[in-house]
């Protein structure tokens, strides 16, 4: 990596701050010889449940598995419908599809970029078995009206909190707002493992017990399989790393929030749309996503300046080839589609420096100004033809 390059994410810089603790914890796992669903995972489950403000945490091998088991706990299956947003990572809908149920999409609001509650009622049918809002980019969904509508109809809410570890909605941690909350611990998350990992959290003891059995081949006791299950167990190495990182999560989230405020201040006069702030929520800034008309050109110019960026996500789920069978067409969910054409994720991680943020902001302003000038010039030439 070039000395001046600004990566989108720098996991090595975070590792450098916890190296001794991590290596000691991994050594302890090796010495215990309890490598899968052992005491280390039990300790992490208790810590993460306490952190989320819930009674139960079921550790798993991925966030996708957490979503899948949430569906299984609610007995969702063929012929059922689950409502979610089309602007998300596809794992959200994989979990629905794994059960044989059908994803039903509700477009996002242009400001929060999460499920638009104003469109939710129209999507509910007698086949609706769950509502699955996504706390995208670390911004809690507009849960007040979503939960109100769900309660009125008697529909359970599952939270996809894969990108929102520690985020608050009306003073409560995400994950405890619905009947089940699902988290991913993929390495790039705010709370990331050193491999794959996930968790399902709930206050329902029966859901927790069933999920624990399902993750371990459907066993309620060893070698007795009550239903078809899966190998979704978390390994002890990941739990050891996560337990160390969890103690630092609030500090790291606070750093992300400071970086987001810096970006917003430095870019307030640039011709890009910035992410919003909302009185009812405290986001954790898993991604800092701007919107601009010249996204691809701006991204290319930033790359030329050795600044890495991301696109989350270039194709909404309803337009993915895997979901052609749903019959959706461009224009069905216009807010998500417009956002996918304009979104650009800037570097953001706790160890990012103020100087780096300044460099990125200045480069974004210069790149957008240049792209706008080129576009205006081409339009002027075209009008003269």
C-alpha positions as CSV (number, residue, x, y, z in Angstrom):
1,X,0.0,0.0,0.0
2,X,1.3,3.5,-0.9
3,X,2.2,5.6,2.1
4,X,-0.3,8.2,1.0
5,X,-3.1,5.8,0.1
6,X,-6.3,6.1,2.1
7,X,-8.0,2.7,2.3
8,X,-11.7,2.4,2.6
9,X,-11.2,0.2,5.6
10,X,-8.0,-0.6,7.6
11,X,-8.4,-3.6,9.8
12,X,-4.7,-3.8,10.5
13,X,-4.7,-0.5,12.3
14,X,-7.4,-1.7,14.6
15,X,-5.6,-5.0,15.2
16,X,-2.4,-3.1,16.2
17,X,-4.3,-1.7,19.2
18,X,-5.5,-5.1,20.5
19,X,-2.8,-7.5,19.3
20,X,-1.7,-8.7,22.7
21,X,-5.2,-9.3,24.0
22,X,-6.2,-11.2,20.9
23,X,-3.2,-13.4,20.8
24,X,-3.5,-14.2,24.5
25,X,-7.2,-15.1,24.0
26,X,-6.5,-17.3,21.0
27,X,-3.8,-19.1,23.0
28,X,-6.2,-19.7,25.8
29,X,-8.7,-21.3,23.3
30,X,-6.0,-23.5,22.0
31,X,-5.0,-24.6,25.4
32,X,-8.6,-25.4,26.4
33,X,-9.2,-27.5,23.2
34,X,-12.8,-26.3,23.2
35,X,-13.0,-25.0,19.6
36,X,-16.7,-24.9,18.8
37,X,-19.5,-23.7,21.0
38,X,-17.4,-24.0,24.1
39,X,-17.2,-21.8,27.2
40,X,-15.7,-18.9,25.2
41,X,-18.9,-18.7,23.0
42,X,-21.0,-18.9,26.2
43,X,-19.2,-15.9,27.7
44,X,-19.5,-13.9,24.5
45,X,-23.3,-14.7,24.3
46,X,-23.8,-13.4,27.8
47,X,-21.8,-10.2,27.1
48,X,-23.5,-9.4,23.9
49,X,-27.0,-10.1,25.3
50,X,-26.2,-7.7,28.2
51,X,-24.9,-5.1,25.7
52,X,-28.0,-5.3,23.5
53,X,-30.3,-5.2,26.5
54,X,-31.9,-8.6,25.9
55,X,-32.2,-11.9,27.8
56,X,-30.8,-14.2,25.2
57,X,-28.0,-14.3,22.5
58,X,-27.5,-17.2,20.2
59,X,-24.0,-17.1,18.6
60,X,-23.8,-18.3,15.0
61,X,-21.5,-18.7,12.1
62,X,-22.8,-15.7,10.1
63,X,-25.4,-13.0,10.0
64,X,-27.1,-14.8,7.2
65,X,-27.6,-17.8,9.5
66,X,-29.1,-15.5,12.2
67,X,-31.7,-14.2,9.7
68,X,-32.5,-17.8,8.5
69,X,-33.0,-19.1,12.1
70,X,-35.2,-16.1,12.9
71,X,-37.4,-17.2,10.0
72,X,-37.4,-20.8,11.3
73,X,-38.3,-19.7,14.8
74,X,-41.4,-17.9,13.4
75,X,-42.3,-21.0,11.3
76,X,-42.1,-19.1,8.1
77,X,-42.3,-21.3,5.0
78,X,-43.7,-21.8,1.5
79,X,-46.7,-19.6,0.7
80,X,-45.7,-17.0,3.3
81,X,-44.6,-13.5,2.7
82,X,-42.0,-11.4,4.5
83,X,-41.8,-7.6,3.9
84,X,-38.4,-6.0,3.7
85,X,-36.6,-3.2,1.8
86,X,-34.9,-3.7,-1.6
87,X,-31.9,-1.5,-0.7
88,X,-29.9,-3.9,1.4
89,X,-27.3,-6.6,1.1
90,X,-28.8,-9.7,-0.5
91,X,-28.4,-11.8,2.6
92,X,-31.5,-10.2,4.0
93,X,-33.6,-11.8,1.3
94,X,-31.6,-15.0,1.1
95,X,-32.9,-15.9,4.6
96,X,-36.5,-15.4,3.4
97,X,-35.9,-17.5,0.3
98,X,-34.2,-20.3,2.2
99,X,-37.6,-21.0,3.9
100,X,-39.5,-21.0,0.6
101,X,-41.3,-17.8,1.5
102,X,-41.5,-14.8,-0.8
103,X,-39.8,-11.4,-0.2
104,X,-42.2,-8.5,-0.6
105,X,-40.4,-5.1,-1.0
106,X,-41.2,-1.7,0.4
107,X,-39.2,1.2,-1.0
108,X,-36.9,3.2,1.2
109,X,-37.4,6.8,2.3
110,X,-35.0,9.2,0.5
111,X,-33.8,10.7,3.8
112,X,-33.3,7.7,6.2
113,X,-32.6,5.3,3.3
114,X,-34.4,2.6,5.3
115,X,-37.9,1.1,4.9
116,X,-40.5,3.8,4.3
117,X,-43.3,3.3,6.9
118,X,-45.7,5.3,4.7
119,X,-45.6,2.5,2.1
120,X,-45.8,-0.4,4.6
121,X,-49.5,-0.9,5.0
122,X,-50.1,-1.3,1.3
123,X,-47.6,-4.2,1.2
124,X,-49.4,-6.2,3.9
125,X,-51.5,-9.2,2.9
126,X,-53.1,-12.2,4.7
127,X,-49.9,-14.0,3.8
128,X,-47.6,-11.6,5.6
129,X,-45.8,-13.5,8.4
130,X,-43.1,-11.0,9.3
131,X,-41.7,-7.5,8.7
132,X,-38.0,-7.3,8.3
133,X,-36.6,-3.7,8.4
134,X,-32.9,-3.1,7.8
135,X,-30.9,-0.7,9.9
136,X,-28.8,0.2,6.9
137,X,-25.3,1.8,7.2
138,X,-25.7,1.9,11.0
139,X,-28.8,4.1,10.8
140,X,-31.8,2.7,12.7
141,X,-34.9,2.3,10.6
142,X,-37.9,4.4,11.4
143,X,-39.0,1.8,13.9
144,X,-41.7,3.8,15.7
145,X,-44.4,3.7,13.0
146,X,-43.1,0.3,11.7
147,X,-43.7,-1.3,15.1
148,X,-47.1,0.5,15.5
149,X,-48.3,-0.9,12.2
150,X,-46.9,-4.4,13.0
151,X,-48.6,-4.3,16.5
152,X,-51.9,-3.3,14.9
153,X,-51.8,-6.2,12.5
154,X,-50.3,-8.8,14.9
155,X,-47.2,-9.2,12.7
156,X,-43.8,-10.0,14.3
157,X,-40.9,-7.7,13.4
158,X,-37.4,-9.1,12.9
159,X,-34.6,-6.5,12.9
160,X,-31.7,-6.9,10.4
161,X,-29.1,-5.1,12.5
162,X,-26.1,-6.5,10.7
163,X,-24.7,-3.0,10.2
164,X,-25.8,-1.4,13.4
165,X,-24.0,-2.8,16.4
166,X,-24.7,-0.4,19.3
167,X,-27.0,2.0,17.4
168,X,-29.9,3.5,19.4
169,X,-33.5,4.2,18.6
170,X,-35.4,6.2,21.1
171,X,-32.7,5.3,23.7
172,X,-32.9,1.6,23.1
173,X,-30.2,-0.6,21.4
174,X,-31.3,-2.0,18.1
175,X,-31.9,-5.7,18.3
176,X,-34.3,-5.5,21.2
177,X,-37.0,-3.5,19.4
178,X,-38.6,-6.4,17.5
179,X,-39.2,-10.0,18.6
180,X,-35.7,-11.0,17.2
181,X,-32.6,-9.1,16.2
182,X,-30.0,-10.4,13.8
183,X,-26.3,-9.3,13.7
184,X,-23.4,-10.1,11.4
185,X,-19.8,-10.1,12.7
186,X,-18.2,-10.2,9.3
187,X,-14.7,-8.7,9.7
188,X,-15.6,-5.3,8.2
189,X,-18.5,-4.6,10.6
190,X,-18.3,-2.2,13.5
191,X,-18.0,-5.3,15.7
192,X,-16.2,-7.7,13.4
193,X,-14.7,-11.2,13.9
194,X,-11.5,-12.4,12.4
195,X,-13.5,-14.6,10.1
196,X,-17.3,-15.3,9.8
197,X,-19.7,-14.8,12.7
198,X,-23.2,-13.8,13.6
199,X,-25.8,-13.7,16.4
200,X,-29.5,-13.8,17.0
201,X,-30.8,-11.9,20.0
202,X,-34.2,-12.1,21.6
203,X,-36.2,-11.9,24.9
204,X,-38.1,-15.0,24.0
205,X,-36.8,-18.1,25.7
206,X,-38.5,-20.5,23.3
207,X,-37.0,-18.8,20.3
208,X,-33.6,-18.9,21.9
209,X,-33.8,-22.6,22.8
210,X,-35.0,-23.5,19.3
211,X,-32.3,-21.5,17.6
212,X,-29.7,-23.2,19.8
213,X,-30.9,-26.6,18.7
214,X,-31.2,-25.6,15.0
215,X,-27.7,-24.3,14.9
216,X,-26.4,-27.6,16.2
217,X,-28.1,-30.1,13.7
218,X,-31.4,-29.8,15.4
219,X,-30.2,-31.4,18.6
220,X,-32.0,-30.8,21.9
221,X,-29.6,-33.3,23.4
222,X,-26.6,-35.0,21.9
223,X,-27.5,-37.3,19.0
224,X,-31.2,-36.8,19.4
225,X,-32.5,-34.7,16.4
226,X,-36.0,-33.3,16.9
227,X,-36.1,-31.5,13.5
228,X,-33.9,-30.8,10.5
229,X,-31.2,-28.5,11.6
230,X,-28.0,-26.9,10.4
231,X,-24.3,-26.6,11.2
232,X,-24.4,-22.9,12.1
233,X,-22.2,-22.9,15.2
234,X,-19.7,-20.2,16.0
235,X,-16.1,-21.3,16.6
236,X,-14.4,-20.3,19.8
237,X,-11.7,-18.2,18.1
238,X,-14.3,-15.8,16.8
239,X,-16.0,-15.6,20.1
240,X,-12.7,-14.8,21.8
241,X,-12.0,-12.0,19.4
242,X,-15.5,-10.6,19.6
243,X,-15.5,-10.5,23.4
244,X,-12.4,-8.4,23.4
245,X,-13.7,-6.1,20.7
246,X,-17.1,-5.7,22.4
247,X,-15.5,-3.9,25.3
248,X,-14.2,-1.3,22.9
249,X,-17.2,-1.0,20.6
250,X,-18.7,2.1,22.2
251,X,-15.4,3.9,22.0
252,X,-15.0,2.9,18.3
253,X,-18.5,3.9,17.5
254,X,-17.9,7.3,19.1
255,X,-14.9,7.8,16.9
256,X,-17.0,6.9,13.8
257,X,-19.5,9.5,14.9
258,X,-16.8,12.2,15.1
259,X,-15.6,11.3,11.7
260,X,-19.1,11.5,10.3
261,X,-19.6,14.9,11.8
262,X,-16.3,16.0,10.3
263,X,-17.3,14.8,6.8
264,X,-20.6,16.5,7.1
265,X,-19.0,19.8,8.1
266,X,-16.4,19.7,5.4
267,X,-18.8,18.7,2.7
268,X,-21.7,20.9,3.6
269,X,-21.1,23.3,0.7
270,X,-20.2,20.6,-1.9
271,X,-22.8,19.5,-4.6
272,X,-23.5,16.1,-3.0
273,X,-26.3,14.9,-0.8
274,X,-25.1,14.0,2.7
275,X,-26.5,11.4,5.1
276,X,-29.1,12.8,7.5
277,X,-29.4,13.0,11.3
278,X,-32.6,12.2,13.1
279,X,-33.7,13.1,16.6
280,X,-35.0,9.7,17.5
281,X,-31.8,7.8,16.6
282,X,-28.1,7.5,17.3
283,X,-26.4,5.9,14.3
284,X,-23.1,4.1,14.5
285,X,-21.9,5.0,11.0
286,X,-21.0,1.6,9.6
287,X,-20.8,3.5,6.3
288,X,-20.7,7.2,5.5
289,X,-22.6,7.4,2.2
290,X,-22.9,10.4,0.0
291,X,-25.1,10.8,-3.1
292,X,-24.0,12.5,-6.3
293,X,-25.1,12.7,-9.9
294,X,-21.6,11.9,-11.2
295,X,-20.9,8.9,-8.9
296,X,-18.7,6.8,-11.2
297,X,-16.7,9.8,-12.4
298,X,-16.1,11.0,-8.9
299,X,-15.2,7.6,-7.7
300,X,-12.6,7.2,-10.5
301,X,-11.1,10.6,-9.7
302,X,-10.8,9.6,-6.0
303,X,-9.1,6.4,-7.0
304,X,-6.6,8.3,-9.1
305,X,-5.9,10.3,-5.9
306,X,-5.3,6.9,-4.0
307,X,-8.6,7.2,-2.0
308,X,-10.6,4.0,-1.8
309,X,-14.4,4.1,-1.8
310,X,-17.2,1.6,-1.8
311,X,-20.7,1.3,-3.5
312,X,-23.4,0.0,-1.2
313,X,-25.2,-1.2,-3.3
314,X,-25.0,-0.9,-7.1
315,X,-28.1,-3.1,-7.8
316,X,-31.2,-3.2,-5.5
317,X,-32.2,-6.7,-4.6
318,X,-35.4,-6.6,-6.6
319,X,-33.3,-6.2,-9.8
320,X,-30.8,-8.9,-9.0
321,X,-30.9,-11.8,-11.6
322,X,-31.4,-14.3,-8.8
323,X,-34.8,-12.7,-8.2
324,X,-36.0,-12.4,-11.8
325,X,-38.7,-14.9,-10.8
326,X,-40.4,-12.2,-8.7
327,X,-41.2,-10.3,-11.9
328,X,-40.0,-6.9,-10.8
329,X,-38.9,-4.3,-13.4
330,X,-36.9,-1.0,-13.3
331,X,-39.1,1.7,-11.8
332,X,-40.9,-0.5,-9.3
333,X,-39.0,0.9,-6.4
334,X,-37.7,4.3,-7.7
335,X,-36.1,5.6,-4.5
336,X,-33.9,2.6,-4.1
337,X,-33.0,2.5,-7.8
338,X,-32.1,6.2,-7.8
339,X,-30.0,5.8,-4.6
340,X,-28.2,2.8,-6.1
341,X,-27.1,5.0,-9.1
342,X,-25.9,7.8,-6.8
343,X,-24.5,6.3,-3.7
344,X,-20.8,6.4,-2.8
345,X,-19.3,5.2,0.5
346,X,-16.3,7.2,1.8
347,X,-13.6,5.8,4.1
348,X,-14.7,5.5,7.7
349,X,-13.2,3.5,10.5
350,X,-12.2,4.5,14.1
351,X,-8.5,4.9,13.3
352,X,-9.0,7.3,10.4
353,X,-7.2,10.5,11.1
354,X,-8.4,14.1,10.9
355,X,-5.9,14.8,8.2
356,X,-7.1,11.9,6.1
357,X,-10.7,13.0,6.5
358,X,-9.6,16.5,5.3
359,X,-7.9,15.0,2.3
360,X,-10.9,12.9,1.4
361,X,-13.3,15.8,1.7
362,X,-11.2,18.1,-0.4
363,X,-10.8,15.4,-3.0
364,X,-14.6,14.8,-3.1
365,X,-15.3,18.5,-3.5
366,X,-12.7,18.8,-6.3
367,X,-13.9,15.7,-8.1
368,X,-17.6,16.7,-7.9
369,X,-16.8,20.2,-9.1
370,X,-14.8,18.9,-12.0
371,X,-17.5,16.4,-13.0
372,X,-20.2,19.1,-12.8
373,X,-18.1,21.3,-15.1
374,X,-17.6,18.6,-17.6
375,X,-21.3,17.8,-17.6
376,X,-22.3,21.4,-18.0
377,X,-19.8,21.9,-20.9
378,X,-21.2,18.8,-22.7
379,X,-24.8,20.1,-22.2
380,X,-23.8,23.5,-23.6
381,X,-22.3,21.9,-26.7
382,X,-25.3,19.7,-27.1
383,X,-27.7,22.6,-27.0
384,X,-25.8,24.3,-29.8
385,X,-26.1,21.3,-32.2
